[in-house]
Amino acid sequence: MTTDLLNPKTLLLYVTLMSQFIQPNQAANIQLIILASVLMIIAIFWLGIVVFIINMIRQWFLQPKIQSAFNKVTALVLVGLGVRIATEKI
């Protein structure tokens, strides 16, 4: 978020896109702050969902049975790539 605030392109994009939602007979600054707040709340909610899902996937990957299977599949892929590179013609 700090990166977005310090990036002039983001600010310019925000002002140009949000200006279509601003009513000219009311204070523009307050309307922009409200719109920005709504967008921040939506972003926080969305990122919270993403973190929750990633945590569930992490817990699934931490199971010993899954880790073993993942290590075996990774080993097969790496061996397969090594064989392919070794047999490749230059």
C-alpha positions as a LaTeX table, in Angstrom:
\begin{tabular}{lrrr}
\hline
Residue & $x$ (\AA) & $y$ (\AA) & $z$ (\AA) \\
\hline
Met1 & 0.00 & 0.00 & 0.00 \\
Thr2 & 2.85 & 2.38 & 0.77 \\
Thr3 & 4.28 & 1.65 & $-2.65$ \\
Asp4 & 0.99 & 2.61 & $-4.26$ \\
Leu5 & 0.81 & 5.84 & $-2.31$ \\
Leu6 & 4.32 & 6.84 & $-3.35$ \\
Asn7 & 3.83 & 5.89 & $-7.00$ \\
Pro8 & 2.63 & 8.90 & $-9.03$ \\
Lys9 & 1.28 & 6.64 & $-11.81$ \\
Thr10 & $-1.03$ & 4.90 & $-9.37$ \\
Leu11 & $-2.28$ & 8.22 & $-8.06$ \\
Leu12 & $-2.87$ & 9.49 & $-11.60$ \\
Leu13 & $-4.73$ & 6.31 & $-12.56$ \\
Tyr14 & $-6.82$ & 6.48 & $-9.41$ \\
Val15 & $-7.78$ & 10.12 & $-9.95$ \\
Thr16 & $-8.64$ & 9.59 & $-13.64$ \\
Leu17 & $-10.73$ & 6.47 & $-13.01$ \\
Met18 & $-12.47$ & 7.67 & $-9.88$ \\
Ser19 & $-13.37$ & 11.07 & $-11.30$ \\
Gln20 & $-16.30$ & 9.52 & $-13.15$ \\
Phe21 & $-17.86$ & 8.59 & $-9.79$ \\
Ile22 & $-17.49$ & 12.05 & $-8.27$ \\
Gln23 & $-20.52$ & 14.31 & $-8.10$ \\
Pro24 & $-19.47$ & 17.84 & $-9.08$ \\
Asn25 & $-21.87$ & 19.59 & $-6.71$ \\
Gln26 & $-20.24$ & 18.06 & $-3.60$ \\
Ala27 & $-16.73$ & 18.15 & $-2.11$ \\
Ala28 & $-14.46$ & 16.07 & $-4.34$ \\
Asn29 & $-11.81$ & 15.36 & $-1.68$ \\
Ile30 & $-14.27$ & 13.72 & 0.70 \\
Gln31 & $-15.75$ & 11.63 & $-2.09$ \\
Leu32 & $-12.27$ & 10.47 & $-3.17$ \\
Ile33 & $-11.40$ & 9.56 & 0.41 \\
Ile34 & $-14.61$ & 7.54 & 0.74 \\
Leu35 & $-13.95$ & 5.74 & $-2.56$ \\
Ala36 & $-10.35$ & 5.03 & $-1.53$ \\
Ser37 & $-11.54$ & 3.69 & 1.83 \\
Val38 & $-14.00$ & 1.36 & 0.15 \\
Leu39 & $-11.28$ & 0.09 & $-2.19$ \\
Met40 & $-8.92$ & $-0.47$ & 0.75 \\
Ile41 & $-11.58$ & $-2.41$ & 2.67 \\
Ile42 & $-12.26$ & $-4.59$ & $-0.36$ \\
Ala43 & $-8.52$ & $-5.20$ & $-0.85$ \\
Ile44 & $-8.03$ & $-6.12$ & 2.82 \\
Phe45 & $-11.00$ & $-8.48$ & 2.71 \\
Trp46 & $-9.76$ & $-10.11$ & $-0.51$ \\
Leu47 & $-6.20$ & $-10.51$ & 0.78 \\
Gly48 & $-7.57$ & $-11.99$ & 4.00 \\
Ile49 & $-9.37$ & $-14.64$ & 1.96 \\
Val50 & $-6.19$ & $-15.35$ & $-0.01$ \\
Val51 & $-4.15$ & $-15.72$ & 3.20 \\
Phe52 & $-6.77$ & $-18.07$ & 4.65 \\
Ile53 & $-6.74$ & $-20.29$ & 1.54 \\
Ile54 & $-2.93$ & $-20.32$ & 1.35 \\
Asn55 & $-2.78$ & $-21.30$ & 5.02 \\
Met56 & $-5.12$ & $-24.22$ & 4.35 \\
Ile57 & $-2.93$ & $-25.34$ & 1.43 \\
Arg58 & 0.17 & $-24.98$ & 3.64 \\
Gln59 & $-1.34$ & $-27.17$ & 6.34 \\
Trp60 & $-2.20$ & $-29.77$ & 3.71 \\
Phe61 & 1.38 & $-29.72$ & 2.36 \\
Leu62 & 2.81 & $-30.12$ & 5.87 \\
Gln63 & 1.30 & $-33.59$ & 6.22 \\
Pro64 & 4.11 & $-36.20$ & 6.12 \\
Lys65 & 2.27 & $-38.34$ & 3.56 \\
Ile66 & 1.83 & $-35.39$ & 1.19 \\
Gln67 & 5.44 & $-34.24$ & 1.67 \\
Ser68 & 6.73 & $-37.70$ & 0.83 \\
Ala69 & 4.63 & $-37.90$ & $-2.33$ \\
Phe70 & 5.64 & $-34.37$ & $-3.33$ \\
Asn71 & 9.34 & $-35.18$ & $-2.83$ \\
Lys72 & 9.02 & $-38.32$ & $-4.96$ \\
Val73 & 7.23 & $-36.51$ & $-7.78$ \\
Thr74 & 9.79 & $-33.70$ & $-7.68$ \\
Ala75 & 12.64 & $-36.23$ & $-7.80$ \\
Leu76 & 11.08 & $-37.93$ & $-10.83$ \\
Val77 & 10.65 & $-34.63$ & $-12.63$ \\
Leu78 & 14.26 & $-33.61$ & $-11.94$ \\
Val79 & 15.62 & $-37.00$ & $-13.03$ \\
Gly80 & 13.47 & $-36.82$ & $-16.17$ \\
Leu81 & 14.78 & $-33.36$ & $-16.99$ \\
Gly82 & 18.35 & $-34.52$ & $-16.37$ \\
Val83 & 17.91 & $-37.49$ & $-18.72$ \\
Arg84 & 16.37 & $-35.24$ & $-21.36$ \\
Ile85 & 19.25 & $-32.77$ & $-21.13$ \\
Ala86 & 21.83 & $-35.59$ & $-21.17$ \\
Thr87 & 20.34 & $-37.15$ & $-24.30$ \\
Glu88 & 19.78 & $-33.85$ & $-26.11$ \\
Lys89 & 21.77 & $-33.24$ & $-29.27$ \\
Ile90 & 23.74 & $-30.04$ & $-29.43$ \\
\hline
\end{tabular}
